[in-house]
Amino acid sequence: MTLAFCTEGDPRNPALILLHGFLGNTEDWSRVVSLLKQQFFCVSVDLPGHGGSAGVSAVSGFDDCCAQIDTILKAIGVHTFWLAGYSMGGRVAMHYACRYRVGQTASCEAPDTVQLSGLIVESAHPGLQDEPSRQARKEHDYHWAERFRREPLEVVLHDWYRQPVFADLSPEDRQVMVDQRLSNEGGALADMLEATSLSRQVCFYDALCRLPFPVLYICGERDLKFQAIGQLFDECPTMNVHLQEKAGHKVHHACPTVYADTILSFYSSMTERN
């Protein structure tokens, strides 16, 4: 089964592939896409276990997700594109750029038929650097996966959005998030959470700084954890870090207009330079 996706904009424009975070779907990008579709051919993807791809739950890991993205690109005839991802989607995007695409290019059995031209990462972790941290994250994600499998979804969602990373959400915003996610199926979410656990992700700190195309890292000033991660890339010459005022973990939700303007400005500056 192919992943579900939505397209907006002129296919003759530069393609921008958008990957949502855990519990999200293509609708999460709607306000940003409405602002970008005049300049980009926007392709929003429902990742496995989410939205219209709820039936695609048997993914083995990051490579599997990336292969599904390639299937979409080939189906719609996209050969050159920019890739953007938020949180979990950002980690899938980093894997695509730093590992999967490199492997595909090097493989004589899988010729490089698509070209990644730029990467936009929002509030996503580039990877854990030590085994104790990996083990702790594995246990953390297993705990949540079991809750998604066994408990009423509404109960788990309320607890999920009480985690520190979502501290900037008001009670009203938190309830909206819960209501929007109730159409998901707990078991499918659990499978994707474990398949793309941060504990299974390669650490991409160095690889991101060696990519042959521009990289934009976006984080919110109220998200201290990912603001600190963004600061680690300040000395990386190939990366541009954007700290968004008055935003927390989900920048594209809090500030869609500024978010779209940031992408457009970055894209323009990079294409003019080349």
Beta strands, then each sheet from edge to edge (+ up, - down):
strand 1: 5-8
strand 2: 15-19
strand 3: 41-45
strand 4: 80-86
strand 5: 115-122
strand 6: 215-220
strand 7: 239-244
sheet 1: 1+ 3- 2- 4- 5- 6- 7-
end
